[in-house]
Amino acid sequence: MDIHDVIRKPLFTEKGTALKESANKILIEVDRKANKIEIKTAVEKMFNVKVEGINTVNVKPKKRMRGRIPGRTAASKKAIVTLKKGEKLDFIEGV
């Protein structure tokens, strides 16, 4: 799997911001088929940082209504990437 296929997008949430500031962790949405080893190599190659550990979370789809028509949100997978001490990664710089 190509590294650009593994990492989908960074997640900017309140919990993710708190993790980044307190524990040097970042939240990333990844491909559902990707494993921890693929995620680690993709993050290290794409962002030039050293990764200490990876935790993954499978997000189940939720039921939603569009008027009277029932539907579901898409299932996804999140990765919580712990960076080694001294490493820093800013997705938005200068803001």
N, C-alpha and C positions, 0 to 999 in steps of 0.2 A: 504494500500500500504506500502511495506517495505521501510525503509529509504534508503537502497542501490538501490532501484529501482527509487526513486525520483530524486536523484542527479546523473547526468551522468558524468560530468567532469567540472573542472574549465576552464575558458576562459582566456587566456593570450593575451590581445590585448593592443594597446597603450591607448585606452580610458579606459580600465579596470585598467591599471597600474596608470593612472592619477587619477581615482576615488579612488583607494586604498590609494594613497599618500595624496590626498587633503581632502577627505571626509570620510575616513574609511569605504569604501564600497567595496564589492567583486562581481565579475561576475561569475556566474555558469550556465552551461547548465543543464536544468532539463527536466523531462518527460513532454510531452505535456498535459497530463491529470491531472497533479498535480496542486493543488490550493495553495494559499499563506499559509494557515495554515499547510498543509503537508510539504511545503518547509521549513517553520520556524522550525517545530519540528525536521525535518531531519537534518538541519544545526546545531541546538543546540545540538542534541545527537551525531552527528558524529564528530564535531570539538570541543565540550566542550566550546562554546562561547555563549554569550547572544545577541540575535537579537533584534534590535529596530524596524526595518520595512523591508518590502519586496515590490519591484516593479517588475512586470513581463512584458515581451515583447514577443509577438508571432511573429516569423520570418517567413515570407511567402517564399515559394520556388521561385527560380529565374530560368529563362529560360537559358539553356546552349546548345551549339552545340558540338557534338562529331563527327567531320568530317561533313558529310551532314545529320546526324541523330539528330533531335531535342530531347532534354530531359529537365529534371528539377533537381535542387538540392533538397535535403530533407528539409521539413519544420521542424522547431525546436522551442524551447521556452527557453528564457534566463531569469534569475532572478538576479536582482540587490539587494544584501543583505546589509542593513545598520546595522553595528555592534554598540553596545552601547559604550559610552565613556569609555575608559580604556581597552577595549577588543582589541586583536590583533590576526590576523590569517595570517600565512605565509605558502604558499603551498611549496615554494622552500626555504629551509633554508640553509644558508652557501654558497649561490651563489651570 
